[in-house]
């Protein structure tokens, strides 16, 4: 296997709220806060339940017996209960909100920490916009649940449990009638709840699709506009938005029907019990205060059941979100870490050896990208990789960086199989300058120091000088502190390439990988970048991918690949003399230049 493929999209959908249980691991470090919130919850719920006792005292002792002192005591008890309830509610709201925000912050960090370790194959299977949606929209749902909904659910469960006990103590007969009717209320909750759960997951998937559509369109904004496809993108985005809207409305309709059914059936049940209780008062079997207290508890229980139906909707939505987030958190992608890592020799020489390497990408297994590659690159050598698109040049870079492991054969750096060393230790010895340099929306200084965050000011300036970048940097208003904008849009292609080179120089790698570093540059920028490359390549093992053969003539050796195999290798002069693919490519390119 090239890597583990536990894509979240392939996981089965959750069937109940048990998918929320793994979130307990994120709550565990804050048990003290949780216990205080639970105490506040019990205080508030207890104060509400005490209202029934106060109401009974008010009606039977204060009003029925016309006793002013009893009335005053009942009202003072009511004020006391209200004060306790208010204090409990305020403390509960603060504590559970803090807990929700803290848990979501930790969850976001954990999920992002896992995602950032994924290999490129994961992002071939998963849209970036979907990942962003999970880290934003889904975590927001979790925050609402942990910071509010769970507390509301617990509060209503306490009120239901406490209310039923007090109803039973007040009038066992009326309580029995009420309990007999509860299955009628439970039926729509069970039936409609299943549909809400399914529609909640569909809604979240649709929202993720909207995020993916935005990410894809804005990332390729210049392509969209240059091909005059703004209208088509608007139509596609509108379709994604309408699909999300439709799913949300279907969920809202079923949720509304669920809430309406529960409220109507519950209060119909209370009306029936009240009719029975009213006749009991007339017949003298219970007092008016007991009926009032029972009615208060019944309404409290009914209201709590109705509230739980709404809470259930939020919990089901959160269950879908938690399932997606936890799937992303538990996904493992890419080559496995060695159980007992070997150590690369110090200092590194940069010697590389490919031994019988076969490899096929998991997403496109046929034909294999590499077929029996044997290649030895001595320390400090300069080797150019040439060949048509799809020949396997970039794949060699990806295997050397251990984004993937070969299906067969091995790759050795400084004599050690790279599968036996920690990936970070391997990559610290390698610097990659890609065809499209990646710059971040921060300062030039931070971009150059990206791979060496502890670099000194002198080191950053020296790297910029070595990459022939200091002249244009000095001309900018804020010099090294100039902000580049998203993806470095404020710089030209040649300037971006030289910043990327400066970044590589600052890392001082033993192995330098150059992937078409000058292919998109104008002649003057290419001249400067080539001069920088010649300077920084000295004393390092350098592998260069190039389609322009004029840029690789000075390499110690040129390796020609075709269809995943090495078909020739040697110096520029040797390969021209041999004929074959390299000679044909050279003839085409140099003839074109002369024309």
C-alpha positions in Angstrom: 0.0 0.0 0.0 1.2 3.5 -0.8 -0.5 5.1 2.1 -3.5 4.6 4.4 -6.8 5.6 2.8 -9.2 6.4 5.5 -10.9 9.3 3.7 -13.7 10.8 5.8 -16.0 10.7 2.8 -16.0 6.9 2.9 -17.1 6.5 6.5 -20.6 5.4 7.3 -23.1 8.0 8.5 -23.9 8.0 12.2 -27.2 6.6 13.3 -27.7 8.2 16.7 -26.3 10.7 19.2 -23.5 8.3 20.3 -21.2 9.9 17.8 -21.1 12.9 20.2 -19.5 10.7 23.0 -15.9 11.1 21.7 -16.2 14.9 22.3 -16.0 14.0 26.0 -12.3 13.7 25.6 -12.1 17.4 24.8 -14.2 18.2 27.9 -12.2 16.1 30.3 -9.4 18.6 31.0 -12.1 21.1 32.2 -14.0 18.9 34.6 -13.9 21.6 37.4 -15.7 24.0 35.1 -18.1 21.3 34.1 -18.9 20.4 37.7 -19.5 24.1 38.6 -21.8 24.4 35.6 -23.7 21.2 36.7 -24.0 22.7 40.2 -25.5 25.9 38.8 -27.8 23.8 36.6 -29.1 21.9 39.7 -29.6 25.1 41.6 -31.6 26.7 38.8 -33.7 23.6 38.1 -34.3 23.1 41.9 -35.5 26.7 42.2 -38.0 26.2 39.3 -39.3 23.0 40.8 -39.8 24.8 44.1 -42.3 27.1 42.4 -44.9 24.3 42.5 -44.6 24.0 46.3 -44.8 27.8 46.7 -47.9 27.9 44.4 -49.6 25.2 46.5 -48.8 27.1 49.7 -50.1 30.3 48.1 -53.4 28.9 47.0 -54.2 26.6 50.0 -52.8 28.6 52.9 -52.7 32.2 51.6 -55.8 32.5 49.4 -58.2 29.7 50.4 -57.8 30.3 54.1 -57.4 34.0 53.6 -54.3 34.1 55.9 -52.2 37.3 55.2 -49.1 35.8 57.1 -49.2 32.6 55.0 -49.6 34.8 51.9 -46.5 36.8 52.9 -44.5 33.7 53.6 -45.4 32.2 50.2 -44.5 35.4 48.4 -41.1 35.6 50.3 -40.5 32.0 49.3 -41.3 32.9 45.7 -38.8 35.7 45.8 -36.1 33.4 47.3 -36.7 30.8 44.6 -36.5 33.5 41.9 -33.2 34.8 43.3 -31.7 31.3 43.4 -33.0 30.6 39.8 -31.5 33.8 38.5 -28.1 33.3 40.1 -28.0 29.7 38.9 -29.0 30.7 35.3 -26.4 33.4 35.1 -23.6 31.2 36.4 -24.7 28.3 34.2 -24.8 30.5 31.0 -21.3 31.9 31.6 -19.7 28.5 32.5 -21.2 26.5 29.7 -20.4 29.3 27.1 -16.8 29.3 28.3 -16.7 25.5 28.1 -18.2 25.5 24.6 -15.7 28.0 23.3 -12.8 26.3 24.9 -13.7 22.8 23.6 -14.2 24.1 20.1 -10.9 26.0 20.1 -9.2 22.7 21.2 -11.1 20.7 18.6 -10.2 23.1 15.8 -6.5 23.0 16.8 -6.6 19.1 17.0 -8.3 18.7 13.6 -6.0 21.3 11.9 -3.0 19.6 13.4 -4.1 16.3 11.9 -5.0 17.8 8.5 -1.7 19.6 8.1 0.1 16.3 8.4 -1.9 14.7 5.5 -0.1 13.6 2.4 -0.9 15.1 -1.1 -3.0 12.0 -1.9 -5.5 13.0 0.8 -6.1 16.4 -0.9 -6.5 14.6 -4.2 -9.5 12.9 -2.7 -10.9 15.7 -0.5 -11.7 19.2 -1.6 -10.0 21.9 0.4 -13.3 23.8 0.7 -14.9 20.8 2.4 -12.1 20.8 5.0 -12.5 24.5 5.6 -16.3 24.0 6.1 -15.6 21.4 8.7 -13.2 23.7 10.6 -15.7 26.6 10.5 -19.4 25.7 10.1 -19.2 22.3 11.7 -17.2 23.5 14.7 -19.7 26.3 15.2 -22.4 23.7 15.5 -20.3 21.9 18.1 -19.8 25.2 20.0 -23.6 25.8 20.1 -24.2 22.3 21.4 -21.4 22.2 24.1 -21.9 25.9 25.0 -25.7 25.9 25.1 -27.7 23.0 23.8 -26.4 20.3 26.1 -27.0 22.5 29.1 -30.6 23.2 28.0 -31.1 19.5 27.4 -29.8 18.6 30.8 -31.9 21.3 32.4 -35.1 20.1 30.7 -34.3 16.5 31.6 -33.9 17.5 35.3 -37.2 19.4 35.1 -38.9 16.5 33.5 -37.5 14.0 36.1 -38.1 16.3 39.1 -41.5 17.4 37.8 -42.7 13.8 37.4 -41.5 12.9 40.9 -43.3 15.9 42.4 -46.4 15.2 40.3 -46.4 11.6 41.7 -46.1 13.0 45.2 -48.9 15.5 44.6 -51.4 13.1 42.9 -50.5 9.6 41.9 -53.7 9.1 40.0 -53.4 12.1 37.8 -49.7 11.2 37.2 -50.7 7.7 36.1 -53.2 9.2 33.6 -50.5 11.5 32.3 -47.9 8.8 31.9 -50.4 6.6 30.0 -50.7 9.3 27.4 -46.9 9.9 26.9 -46.4 7.2 24.3 -48.7 9.2 22.0 -46.2 12.1 22.3 -43.1 9.9 21.9 -44.3 8.4 18.5 -43.8 11.6 16.4 -40.5 12.4 18.2 -39.1 9.0 17.2 -40.5 9.0 13.7 -39.7 12.6 12.7 -36.4 12.6 14.6 -35.0 10.0 12.2 -35.8 12.3 9.2 -34.4 15.3 11.0 -31.1 13.4 11.5 -30.9 12.4 7.9 -31.7 15.9 6.6 -29.3 17.5 9.0 -26.4 15.5 7.6 -27.6 16.4 4.0 -27.7 20.1 4.9 -24.1 20.0 6.3 -22.9 18.2 3.2 -24.5 20.8 1.0 -23.0 23.7 3.0 -19.6 22.0 2.6 -20.2 21.9 -1.2 -20.9 25.6 -1.2 -17.5 26.2 0.6 -15.7 24.0 -1.9 -17.3 25.9 -4.8 -16.1 29.3 -3.4 -12.6 28.0 -2.7 -12.2 26.6 -6.2 -13.6 29.7 -8.0 -11.6 32.3 -6.0 -8.4 30.3 -6.1 -8.6 30.3 -9.9 -10.1 33.9 -10.2 -7.7 34.9 -13.0 -8.5 31.9 -15.0 -12.2 32.5 -14.5 -12.0 36.1 -15.6 -9.7 35.6 -18.5 -12.0 32.9 -19.9 -15.1 35.2 -19.2 -16.7 32.5 -17.1 -18.0 34.8 -14.3 -21.6 34.1 -15.3 -21.0 30.3 -15.4 -19.4 30.4 -12.0 -22.3 32.5 -10.6 -24.7 29.9 -12.0 -22.8 27.0 -10.5 -22.4 28.8 -7.1 -26.1 29.7 -7.1 -27.0 26.1 -7.8 -24.9 25.0 -4.9 -26.4 27.6 -2.6 -30.0 26.7 -3.7 -29.2 23.0 -3.0 -28.0 23.9 0.5 -31.1 26.1 1.0 -33.4 23.4 -0.2 -31.9 20.9 2.2 -32.1 23.4 5.1 -35.7 24.2 4.3 -36.6 20.5 4.2 -34.9 20.0 7.5 -36.7 23.1 9.0 -40.1 21.8 7.7 -39.7 18.5 9.4 -38.3 20.1 12.6 -41.2 22.5 12.7 -43.6 19.6 12.3 -41.8 17.7 15.0 -42.1 20.7 17.5 -45.7 21.4 16.6 -46.7 17.8 17.0 -45.0 17.5 20.4 -46.5 20.8 21.7 -50.0 20.0 20.5 -50.1 16.4 21.7 -48.5 17.2 25.1 -50.9 20.0 25.9 -53.9 18.0 24.7 -52.8 15.4 27.2 -52.5 18.1 29.9 -56.0 19.3 29.1 -57.4 15.8 29.5 -55.6 15.4 32.8 -56.9 18.9 33.9 -60.5 17.8 33.2 -60.0 14.8 35.4 -58.3 16.8 38.1 -61.0 19.5 38.1 -63.6 16.8 38.8 -61.4 15.5 41.6 -61.3 19.0 43.2 -65.1 19.3 42.9 -65.5 15.9 44.5 -63.0 16.9 47.3 -60.4 14.2 46.5 -57.6 16.9 46.1 -57.4 20.5 47.2 -57.3 23.5 44.7 -53.6 24.1 45.7 -52.7 20.5 44.9 -54.3 20.8 41.5 -52.6 24.1 40.9 -49.2 22.6 41.8 -49.9 19.5 39.7 -50.9 21.7 36.8 -47.7 23.8 37.2 -45.6 20.6 37.2 -47.5 19.2 34.2 -47.0 22.4 32.2 -43.4 22.4 33.2 -42.9 18.8 32.1 -44.8 19.5 28.8 -42.8 22.6 28.1 -39.6 20.7 28.8 -40.6 17.8 26.5 -41.4 20.4 23.8 -38.1 22.1 24.4 -36.3 18.8 24.1 -37.8 18.2 20.7 -36.1 21.4 19.5 -33.0 20.5 21.4 -33.0 17.1 19.7 -32.8 18.9 16.3 -29.7 20.8 17.4 -28.2 17.7 18.9 -28.8 15.7 15.6 -27.2 18.5 13.6 -24.3 18.5 16.0 -24.1 14.7 15.7 -23.6 15.1 12.0 -21.0 17.8 12.5 -19.2 15.8 15.2 -19.2 12.7 12.9 -17.6 14.7 10.1 -15.0 16.4 12.4 -14.1 13.3 14.2 -13.7 11.4 11.0 -11.3 14.1 9.8 -9.5 14.0 13.2 -9.2 10.2 13.1 -8.2 10.0 9.4 -4.7 8.8 8.8 -3.1 9.5 5.5 0.3 9.0 3.9 3.3 6.8 4.7 3.5 5.3 8.2 6.0 6.6 10.7 8.8 4.2 11.6 8.3 2.5 15.0 12.0 2.8 15.8 13.4 5.6 13.7 17.0 5.4 12.4 19.2 8.5 12.4 20.7 10.1 9.3 24.4 10.7 9.5 25.8 14.1 10.6 26.8 16.1 8.7 24.7 15.3 5.7 26.4 14.7 2.4 23.3 14.6 0.3 24.0 11.3 -1.5 20.8 9.8 -3.0 20.1 6.4 -4.4 16.9 5.0 -6.0 17.0 1.2 -6.1 14.4 -0.7 -8.2 11.7 1.9 -7.5 8.2 1.1 -8.7 5.3 3.4 -7.9 1.7 4.0 -8.9 -0.5 6.8 -7.5 -3.4 5.5 -5.4 -5.9 7.6 -7.4 -4.6 6.5 -10.8 -2.9 3.1 -10.4 -2.5 2.4 -14.1 -0.1 2.8 -15.7 2.6 3.0 -13.0 4.2 6.4 -12.7 7.7 4.8 -12.1 8.8 1.4 -13.4 12.0 0.0 -12.0 14.0 3.2 -11.5 17.7 2.7 -10.6 19.6 6.0 -10.1 22.6 6.9 -8.0 23.4 10.6 -7.4 26.7 11.2 -5.6 27.0 13.9 -2.9 27.3 17.4 -4.3 26.4 16.3 -7.9 24.1 18.3 -10.2 21.6 16.1 -12.0 18.9 17.3 -14.4 15.7 15.3 -15.1 14.2 15.8 -18.5 11.5 14.1 -20.5 7.9 14.6 -21.7 5.1 15.4 -19.3 4.0 12.4 -17.3 7.5 10.8 -17.6 7.8 10.6 -13.7 10.1 13.5 -13.0 7.9 15.2 -10.4 7.0 11.8 -8.9 10.7 11.2 -8.1 10.7 14.5 -6.1 7.5 13.4 -4.3 8.9 10.1 -3.3 12.2 11.6 -2.2 10.2 14.0 0.1 8.3 11.0 1.2 4.9 12.3 0.3 4.4 8.7 -0.8 6.3 5.5 -0.4 7.4 3.3 -3.3 5.3 0.2 -4.0 8.6 -1.7 -4.5 12.3 -0.9 -4.2 13.9 1.7 -1.9 15.2 5.2 -1.7 18.3 6.0 0.3 19.7 9.3 1.5 23.2 9.3 2.9 23.0 5.5 2.8 19.8 5.2 5.0 16.5 4.0 3.7 14.2 7.0 4.1 11.3 4.8 5.3 13.4 4.1 8.4 13.8 7.8 9.4 11.4 10.4 10.8 9.9 12.3 7.9 10.7 15.7 9.5 14.3 14.7 9.9 14.5 13.8 6.2 12.7 16.9 4.9 15.0 19.2 7.0 17.8 18.2 4.7 15.9 19.0 1.5 14.7 22.3 0.1 12.2 22.4 -2.8 11.8 25.3 -5.2 8.5 24.6 -7.1 7.5 25.7 -10.5 4.9 28.0 -9.0 6.5 29.5 -5.9 4.1 29.6 -2.9 4.2 32.8 -0.9 2.1 33.6 2.2 0.0 36.7 2.9 2.6 38.2 5.3 5.9 40.1 5.0 8.8 39.3 2.7 10.9 38.8 5.9 8.6 36.1 7.2 8.3 34.5 3.8 12.0 34.1 3.4 12.3 32.8 7.0 9.4 30.4 6.6 11.5 27.3 6.7 13.9 28.7 9.3 11.8 30.7 11.8 14.7 31.4 14.1 16.9 33.0 11.4 18.8 36.2 12.2 18.3 39.5 10.3 21.8 39.1 8.8 21.0 35.5 7.7 17.7 36.7 6.0 19.5 39.6 4.2 22.4 37.3 3.1 19.8 34.8 1.7 18.1 37.6 -0.2 21.4 38.8 -1.6 22.4 35.3 -2.7 19.0 35.0 -4.5 19.5 38.4 -6.3 16.4 39.6 -4.5 17.8 42.4 -2.3 17.8 45.0 -5.1 14.0 44.9 -5.7 13.3 44.4 -2.0 15.3 47.5 -1.1 13.2 49.5 -3.7 10.0 48.6 -1.9 8.6 51.2 0.6 8.9 48.9 3.6 11.7 46.7 2.4 11.7 43.3 4.1 8.7 44.3 6.1 6.5 44.8 2.9 3.3 42.7 3.0 2.9 40.7 -0.1 -0.9 40.1 -0.2 -2.5 36.8 -0.7 -0.2 34.3 -2.5 2.3 37.1 -3.1 0.1 38.9 -5.8 2.1 42.1 -5.3 5.2 40.7 -6.8 6.1 39.6 -10.4 6.8 36.0 -11.3 10.5 36.6 -11.3 10.4 38.3 -7.9 8.3 35.5 -6.4 10.8 32.9 -7.7 13.7 34.8 -6.1 11.9 35.0 -2.8 11.4 31.2 -3.0 15.1 30.8 -3.7 16.0 32.9 -0.8 13.8 30.8 1.4 15.7 27.7 0.2 19.1 29.3 0.6 18.3 30.3 4.2 17.5 26.6 5.1 21.0 25.6 3.9 19.9 22.2 2.7 22.1 19.3 1.7 19.7 18.5 -1.2 18.1 21.1 -3.4 15.2 20.2 -5.6 14.3 22.6 -8.5 11.0 21.9 -10.2 10.9 24.1 -13.4 12.0 27.0 -11.3 12.5 29.3 -14.4 9.9 28.0 -16.8 7.4 30.9 -16.4 9.9 33.8 -16.3 10.9 36.4 -18.8 14.4 36.5 -20.1 15.8 39.0 -17.6 14.1 37.3 -14.6 15.4 33.9 -15.9 18.9 35.3 -16.2 18.8 36.5 -12.6 17.3 33.3 -11.2 19.7 31.1 -13.1 22.6 33.1 -11.7 21.2 32.6 -8.2 20.7 28.9 -8.9 24.3 28.5 -10.0 25.4 30.2 -6.8 23.4 28.2 -4.3 23.9 24.9 -6.1 27.6 24.8 -5.2 28.4 22.2 -2.6 24.9 20.7 -2.6 23.3 17.8 -4.3 21.0 19.4 -6.8 18.2 17.8 -8.8 16.6 19.9 -11.5 13.5 19.2 -13.5 13.4 21.2 -16.7 11.7 21.2 -20.0 14.0 24.0 -21.4 17.1 22.0 -22.2 19.1 25.2 -22.4 18.9 25.5 -18.6 20.4 22.0 -17.9 23.3 21.8 -20.3 25.8 22.6 -17.4 24.5 19.8 -15.2 27.0 17.0 -14.3 24.5 14.5 -15.6 21.2 14.6 -17.5 18.8 11.8 -16.9 16.1 11.2 -19.5 12.8 9.7 -18.4 9.9 8.4 -20.5 6.8 6.6 -19.3 8.3 6.0 -15.8 11.6 4.6 -17.0 15.1 5.9 -17.4 15.8 5.7 -21.1 19.2 7.5 -21.2 21.6 9.4 -19.1 24.9 11.3 -19.5 26.2 14.7 -20.3 24.6 17.1 -22.8 27.2 16.3 -25.4 27.0 12.5 -24.8 23.2 12.5 -25.1 23.3 14.5 -28.3 25.9 12.1 -29.8 23.8 9.0 -28.8 20.7 10.4 -30.5 17.3 9.2 -29.1 14.7 11.2 -27.2 17.1 13.8 -25.8 18.6 14.6 -29.2 15.1 14.9 -30.7 14.0 17.2 -27.9 17.1 19.3 -28.2 16.7 19.5 -32.0 13.2 20.7 -31.7 13.9 23.3 -29.0 17.1 24.7 -30.4 15.7 24.8 -33.9 12.7 26.7 -32.6 15.0 29.2 -30.8 17.0 29.8 -34.1 13.7 30.3 -35.9 
